[in-house]
Amino acid sequence: MLNLAVVLEDSARVYPDRTALVYGDLRVPYSLVNTLANQVANLLVSRGIRKGDKVALLCPNLPYFPFVYFGILKAGATAVPLNVLLQSREITYHLTDSDAKALFCFEGTPELPIGERGRAGFEAAEVTEHFIVLPATPFAKESQYGETLWAAIEGMSGEFSTVTTAADDTAVILYTSGTTGQPKGAELTHQNMLMNAMVSDEMFPRGEDDVYLTVLPLFHSFGQTVMMNAGFRRHATLVLMPRFEPVEALKLMEQEKVTLFVGVPTMYWAMLTAVHTGQASVPSALRTVVSGGASLPVEVLKDFKETFGLQILEGYGLSETSPVASFNQLGRPAKPGSIGTPIWGVEMKLVDADWNEVDDVGEIAIRGHNVMKGYYKRPEATAEVMKDGWFRTGDIARRDEDGYYYIIDRAKDMIIRGGFNVYPREVEEVLMTHPAVSLAAVVGVPHESHGEEIKAFIIRKPGAEVTEEELIAWAKENMAAYKYPRIIEFRDSLPMTATGKILKRELR
């Protein structure tokens, strides 16, 4: 028996009164998080959800997320967390592809109408039978989008005996954009997720009063493992922040005496700017800062050390590796610009296109307790990246004489915008469904705060009329907010190879 829900259950048993979650004025103790997760598990079982069934969760960083996530796991089902920026048609795709039997969906806000998109996505997904609304108004029993969580769990027992799951049963399916168009679901087992949370937890210094600012999205592997699962294992207090704002984040860190912050490079850049312009001050309790999701500019690292007096510890991983694979670990010198060394129980090597090991520069391959089972229902895609237990990442790196790895280039042409991975091909596929677009080539161009911005080069269909503004507005309607191109350039032709491949390097 191994179930990832143990990270909550153990802390609830030993520290029932300790605050698990802080959201605004709300303080939720571990015992209550566990009770609500038990009610969610009872609800799922009462609706016919059985061990191995998939249940989707579309929710920002709110207390609902852990209630539902751990309720799904306790029921023996597989959690399928979805990006809150997805549009209706993308939600339908993810529900259908994952065979999700139910969707728990946040009602949303006027700025982010998640409920509206979720309901429309659910209506179009034939496989998904149940839709439960997580209302924006606390404890609301009614919602225009359907049955609410509070109405559904009314009368449900707060006791539940967690369903027996094996170490290699799938705990979570995390969707990752593939270089080949449609997103694929990485199947991560209870052992993958639990070991990664445990090893992550062990790598950070421990205090009696650990408080985590949780602003990394919990639907993403980084926030889920390093913040929620590792934090719950440590019985830390998680201060939830649905959307990163540098000044607000720094004020919240001071107010709640936050000791650990994990973020992506653009967050560090924004916090430094806020301190340098006098809008916020350096929080007093902060002890540990961790960065991942993209390479951290060395200038930011230096500036942060001078300004905050703290060394940012950099790590590396992917959804397929639960996610942490390497880290600049405490007790060993951190090397600026490096993603560190493999974490405990994990091996890394550099390989060429034919899986032969190379010494100088190559693609990172990973083997260990953190590597996924494979892509859900995609044996061919799995076979492309996995061999003898090794997973090839698509990231090109070099290794120094001390065994530290340095990323040289991201997989193929991937764009990292504000910490989110955007695969150009997926954006191109959508753009080419526009009636006026003949051909699209999407690249990342440098951007001072987002790292990269998305630019599309478009060839119009003969006689077709569409302006830059019209096409951007259309793209915004049809793609998640982090994916659509902000810059469009019309061309009569695009540079190509003899075989017709677009030469992206000439467009950048």
C-alpha positions in Angstrom: 0.0 0.0 0.0 1.4 3.4 -1.0 -0.8 6.4 -1.5 0.4 10.0 -2.0 -2.4 11.1 0.4 -0.1 10.0 3.2 1.6 13.4 3.1 -1.6 15.0 4.3 -2.9 12.1 6.5 0.3 11.9 8.6 0.5 15.6 9.3 -3.2 15.7 10.2 -2.7 12.9 12.7 0.4 14.3 14.4 -0.3 18.0 14.0 -4.1 18.3 13.7 -4.2 21.9 15.0 -1.3 23.3 13.0 -2.3 25.8 10.2 -2.0 24.0 6.9 -3.4 26.8 4.6 -3.6 30.5 4.8 -5.7 32.4 2.2 -6.5 36.0 3.0 -8.1 35.9 6.5 -8.8 32.2 6.3 -6.7 29.8 8.4 -7.3 26.1 7.8 -5.8 23.5 10.2 -4.4 20.2 8.9 -7.3 18.3 10.6 -9.9 20.2 8.6 -8.1 19.8 5.2 -8.0 16.1 5.9 -11.7 16.0 6.9 -12.8 17.9 3.8 -10.6 15.6 1.6 -12.4 12.6 3.2 -15.8 14.2 2.4 -14.6 14.6 -1.3 -13.5 11.0 -1.3 -16.9 9.8 0.0 -18.6 12.0 -2.6 -16.6 10.5 -5.4 -17.3 6.9 -4.3 -21.0 7.8 -3.9 -21.0 9.0 -7.6 -19.5 5.7 -8.8 -15.9 6.8 -9.1 -13.7 3.7 -8.6 -10.0 3.0 -8.2 -8.1 4.0 -11.3 -10.8 6.4 -12.6 -9.6 9.8 -13.7 -10.9 13.0 -12.1 -10.0 16.4 -13.4 -9.4 19.5 -11.3 -9.5 23.0 -12.8 -8.6 25.4 -10.0 -6.1 28.2 -9.1 -4.2 28.3 -5.8 -7.2 28.3 -3.5 -7.9 26.0 -0.4 -10.2 24.0 -2.7 -7.2 22.6 -4.6 -5.7 20.4 -1.8 -9.2 19.4 -0.5 -10.1 18.0 -3.9 -6.7 16.7 -5.0 -6.2 14.6 -1.8 -9.9 13.5 -1.9 -9.3 12.1 -5.4 -6.2 10.3 -4.3 -7.9 8.9 -1.1 -10.7 7.5 -3.4 -8.0 5.6 -5.3 -8.7 7.7 -8.4 -6.1 9.5 -10.6 -6.0 13.3 -10.3 -5.8 15.3 -13.6 -5.0 18.9 -12.7 -5.6 21.3 -15.6 -4.1 24.7 -16.4 -6.5 27.4 -15.4 -5.8 29.4 -18.5 -7.2 26.8 -20.9 -10.0 27.8 -23.2 -13.2 25.7 -23.6 -12.0 23.7 -26.6 -8.7 22.9 -24.8 -10.6 21.8 -21.7 -12.7 19.4 -23.8 -9.5 17.9 -25.4 -7.9 17.3 -21.9 -11.1 15.8 -20.4 -11.6 13.5 -23.4 -7.9 12.5 -23.8 -7.6 11.6 -20.1 -11.0 9.8 -19.9 -11.9 12.0 -17.0 -15.2 10.8 -15.3 -15.6 14.0 -13.3 -14.5 17.6 -13.4 -14.2 19.9 -10.3 -14.1 23.4 -11.6 -13.6 26.8 -9.9 -16.4 29.2 -10.6 -13.9 31.9 -11.8 -13.9 35.6 -11.7 -14.9 38.3 -14.2 -11.2 38.5 -15.2 -10.8 34.8 -15.5 -14.1 33.1 -16.4 -12.9 29.5 -15.5 -16.5 28.4 -14.6 -17.9 29.4 -18.0 -15.0 27.8 -19.9 -15.1 24.7 -17.8 -18.8 24.2 -18.1 -18.6 24.6 -21.9 -15.6 22.3 -22.1 -17.5 19.7 -19.9 -20.6 19.9 -22.1 -18.6 19.0 -25.2 -16.7 16.1 -23.5 -18.8 13.0 -23.9 -16.7 10.9 -21.5 -17.1 13.2 -18.5 -20.2 12.5 -16.4 -20.0 14.8 -13.3 -19.4 18.5 -13.0 -18.9 20.0 -9.5 -18.5 23.8 -9.1 -16.0 25.2 -6.6 -17.8 28.5 -5.8 -16.1 31.8 -5.7 -18.3 32.8 -2.7 -17.2 30.8 0.4 -19.6 27.9 1.2 -22.1 28.9 -1.5 -24.6 26.1 -2.1 -25.7 27.4 -5.5 -24.0 28.4 -8.7 -25.2 29.3 -12.2 -22.8 26.6 -13.5 -24.3 23.7 -11.6 -24.0 21.7 -8.4 -21.5 23.2 -5.9 -19.0 21.3 -3.8 -20.7 22.4 -0.6 -24.1 21.2 -1.7 -22.6 17.9 -2.9 -20.6 17.1 0.3 -23.5 18.0 2.6 -24.2 15.0 4.9 -21.0 13.2 3.6 -19.0 11.6 6.4 -15.7 13.3 7.4 -14.2 9.8 7.9 -12.8 7.7 5.0 -10.6 4.7 4.8 -8.1 5.5 2.0 -8.4 3.0 -0.9 -5.4 0.7 -1.2 -3.2 1.7 -4.1 0.1 0.2 -5.2 3.4 2.1 -5.6 3.1 1.9 -9.4 -0.5 2.8 -9.7 -1.0 6.2 -11.4 -1.6 9.0 -8.9 -1.6 12.0 -11.3 -1.7 12.7 -15.0 0.1 15.9 -15.8 -0.3 17.4 -19.3 2.7 18.6 -21.1 2.7 20.3 -24.4 4.5 18.1 -26.9 6.7 19.4 -29.7 4.4 17.4 -31.9 1.2 19.4 -31.5 -1.3 18.1 -29.0 -0.5 18.0 -25.2 0.3 14.5 -23.8 -0.5 13.3 -20.3 2.5 12.1 -18.3 1.4 9.3 -16.0 3.1 9.7 -12.6 2.8 7.0 -10.0 2.2 7.3 -6.2 5.9 6.3 -5.8 7.1 8.9 -8.4 5.2 11.7 -6.7 5.9 10.7 -3.1 9.6 10.1 -3.5 10.0 13.4 -5.3 8.2 15.2 -2.5 10.3 13.5 0.1 13.6 14.1 -1.6 12.6 17.8 -2.3 11.6 18.2 1.4 15.0 16.8 2.6 16.9 19.2 0.4 15.6 22.4 2.1 16.7 23.5 5.6 14.0 22.7 8.2 12.7 25.0 10.8 10.0 24.7 13.5 8.0 27.5 11.8 8.2 26.7 8.1 5.9 29.0 6.1 5.8 28.6 2.3 4.5 31.3 -0.1 2.7 29.2 -2.6 2.3 31.2 -5.8 3.6 28.6 -8.3 0.5 27.1 -9.8 -0.5 23.9 -8.0 -1.8 22.5 -11.2 1.8 22.4 -12.4 4.2 19.7 -11.3 6.7 22.2 -9.8 4.1 23.8 -7.4 2.4 20.5 -6.7 5.5 18.6 -5.6 7.9 21.2 -4.2 5.3 23.3 -2.5 2.1 21.4 -1.7 3.2 17.8 -1.3 6.6 18.5 0.2 5.1 21.3 2.4 2.3 19.0 3.7 4.8 16.3 4.4 6.8 18.8 6.5 3.5 20.1 8.2 4.5 23.5 7.0 2.0 26.4 6.5 1.2 27.2 2.9 0.2 30.8 2.2 -1.8 30.6 -1.0 -1.5 33.3 -3.7 -3.5 32.7 -6.9 -1.6 35.3 -9.0 1.9 36.6 -8.6 2.2 40.4 -8.0 5.7 41.3 -6.8 4.8 44.0 -4.4 1.9 42.0 -2.9 4.1 38.9 -2.7 6.8 40.7 -0.7 4.2 42.3 1.6 2.6 38.9 2.2 6.0 37.4 2.9 6.6 39.9 5.6 3.1 39.7 7.0 3.0 35.9 7.3 6.7 35.5 8.1 7.4 33.3 5.1 10.6 31.2 5.3 10.6 29.5 1.9 9.9 30.9 -1.5 10.0 28.9 -4.7 9.5 30.7 -8.0 10.5 31.1 -11.7 13.2 33.6 -12.8 10.7 36.3 -13.9 9.3 36.4 -10.3 12.8 37.1 -8.9 13.4 39.8 -11.5 10.0 41.4 -10.6 10.7 41.3 -6.8 14.1 42.9 -7.3 12.5 45.7 -9.4 9.9 46.2 -6.6 12.6 46.5 -3.9 14.9 48.7 -6.0 12.1 51.2 -6.8 11.1 51.4 -3.1 7.7 49.8 -3.6 8.5 47.0 -1.1 11.2 45.9 1.3 13.1 42.7 1.8 11.1 40.3 4.0 12.6 39.5 7.4 11.9 35.8 7.9 12.9 34.5 4.4 15.6 31.8 4.7 15.5 29.7 1.5 14.8 30.7 -2.1 14.6 28.2 -5.0 14.3 28.8 -8.7 13.3 26.5 -11.6 11.2 26.4 -14.7 13.8 28.3 -16.9 17.4 29.3 -16.7 18.0 32.1 -14.2 20.0 35.0 -15.6 23.3 35.2 -13.7 22.8 39.0 -13.2 19.5 38.4 -11.4 21.3 35.8 -9.2 24.0 38.3 -8.2 21.6 41.1 -7.7 19.4 39.0 -5.5 22.3 37.8 -3.3 23.4 41.5 -2.8 19.8 42.8 -2.2 18.2 40.0 -0.2 21.4 38.4 1.2 20.3 35.0 0.0 21.7 32.6 -2.6 19.0 31.4 -5.0 19.2 27.6 -5.3 18.5 26.5 -8.9 17.0 23.2 -9.9 15.8 21.4 -13.0 13.1 19.0 -13.9 10.1 18.3 -16.2 6.5 17.1 -15.7 7.8 13.7 -16.9 10.2 13.6 -13.9 7.7 14.4 -11.1 9.4 17.1 -11.7 12.7 17.5 -9.7 15.7 15.8 -11.4 18.7 18.0 -10.3 19.4 20.7 -7.8 22.1 23.0 -6.4 22.1 21.2 -3.0 22.8 22.6 0.4 26.1 21.7 1.8 27.6 21.8 -1.7 28.7 25.0 -3.4 26.0 26.4 -5.7 27.3 27.3 -9.1 25.7 30.3 -10.8 24.0 29.3 -14.1 24.1 25.6 -13.2 21.1 23.4 -12.6 23.3 21.5 -10.0 23.7 17.8 -9.7 21.2 14.9 -9.8 19.0 14.6 -6.7 19.2 11.5 -4.4 18.2 8.3 -6.2 18.4 9.8 -9.7 21.0 9.5 -12.4 21.7 11.8 -15.3 23.8 11.4 -18.4 24.4 13.2 -21.7 23.4 11.3 -24.9 23.5 11.8 -28.6 20.6 11.2 -31.0 21.2 7.5 -30.9 21.3 7.2 -27.1 25.1 6.9 -27.1 26.7 8.5 -24.0 28.8 11.6 -24.7 31.2 13.6 -22.6 31.0 17.2 -23.6 27.6 18.4 -24.9 24.5 16.3 -25.3 20.9 15.8 -24.5 20.1 15.1 -20.8 18.8 11.6 -20.1 17.4 10.8 -16.7 16.8 7.5 -14.8 15.4 7.0 -11.3 12.4 6.9 -9.0 11.1 10.2 -10.6 10.6 9.0 -14.2 7.0 8.7 -15.4 5.4 5.4 -16.4 4.9 6.9 -19.9 2.4 9.1 -21.8 -1.2 8.1 -21.2 -2.5 6.0 -24.2 0.5 6.9 -26.3 2.9 4.0 -26.5 4.6 5.4 -29.6 5.3 8.8 -28.0 6.6 7.0 -24.9 8.9 4.7 -26.9 10.4 7.9 -28.6 11.6 9.2 -25.2 12.2 6.2 -23.1 14.7 3.3 -23.3 15.8 0.9 -20.6 14.4 3.1 -17.9 16.1 6.2 -19.2 14.0 9.3 -20.2 15.5 11.7 -22.8 14.5 15.3 -22.0 15.1 17.1 -25.3 17.3 19.6 -23.3 20.9 20.1 -24.5 23.4 20.6 -21.7 27.1 20.3 -20.7 28.6 18.9 -17.6 31.6 20.3 -15.7 34.4 18.4 -14.0 32.5 18.4 -10.7 29.4 16.8 -12.2 27.3 20.0 -12.4 25.0 20.4 -15.4 24.4 23.5 -17.4 21.5 23.9 -19.9 22.7 25.2 -23.2 19.5 25.1 -25.3 15.9 24.1 -24.6 14.3 21.3 -26.5 14.1 22.2 -30.2 12.2 25.4 -30.5 10.3 25.6 -27.2 9.4 29.1 -26.0 9.4 29.8 -22.2 7.1 32.8 -21.6 6.9 33.9 -18.0 7.8 30.3 -16.8 5.2 28.6 -19.0 6.4 26.2 -21.7 4.9 27.1 -25.1 5.5 24.8 -28.0 5.4 26.8 -31.3 3.9 24.0 -33.3 0.7 23.9 -31.1 0.3 27.7 -31.6 0.9 27.3 -35.3 -1.7 24.6 -35.6 -4.4 26.8 -34.1 -3.4 29.9 -36.1 -3.7 27.9 -39.3 -7.3 27.2 -38.5 -8.0 30.9 -39.1 -9.7 31.3 -42.6 -7.2 34.0 -43.7 -4.0 32.2 -42.6 -2.1 30.2 -45.2 1.1 29.5 -43.2 2.3 30.3 -39.7 5.8 30.1 -38.1 6.0 30.9 -34.4 9.2 31.8 -32.5 10.2 33.2 -29.2 11.8 36.7 -29.2 13.6 38.1 -26.2 11.4 40.0 -23.7 12.7 41.8 -20.6 10.2 40.7 -18.1 8.7 37.5 -19.6 12.0 36.1 -20.8 10.5 35.4 -24.2 7.5 36.7 -26.1 5.6 34.8 -28.7 5.9 36.1 -32.3 4.1 34.7 -35.3 5.2 35.1 -38.9 2.1 34.8 -41.1 1.6 34.3 -44.8 -2.0 35.2 -45.7 -4.1 33.3 -48.1 -4.4 34.9 -51.5 -6.9 37.7 -51.5 -7.5 37.3 -47.7 -7.6 40.4 -45.5 -6.8 40.2 -41.8 -4.9 42.8 -39.7 -2.4 42.2 -37.0 -4.9 43.3 -34.3 -7.7 41.1 -35.6 -5.5 38.0 -35.7 -4.1 38.6 -32.2 -7.7 39.1 -30.8 -8.8 35.9 -32.5 -5.8 34.0 -31.2 -6.5 35.3 -27.7 -10.1 33.8 -28.0 -8.8 30.4 -29.1 -5.7 29.8 -26.9 -4.7 30.0 -23.3 -3.5 33.4 -22.2 0.2 32.3 -22.0 0.2 30.8 -25.5 -1.2 33.3 -28.0 1.2 35.5 -30.0 1.5 39.1 -28.9 3.4 40.1 -32.1 2.5 39.3 -35.6 4.4 40.0 -38.8 3.0 39.4 -42.2 5.3 38.0 -44.8 5.0 37.0 -48.5 7.4 34.1 -48.0 9.3 32.3 -45.2 12.9 31.0 -45.3 12.9 27.3 -45.9 15.2 24.3 -46.4 15.2 22.3 -49.6 12.8 19.8 -47.9 10.3 22.6 -47.0 11.1 23.0 -43.4 10.9 26.5 -42.1 14.3 27.9 -41.0 13.2 29.3 -37.6 16.7 30.4 -36.7 16.5 32.9 -39.5 13.3 34.3 -38.1 14.5 35.0 -34.6 
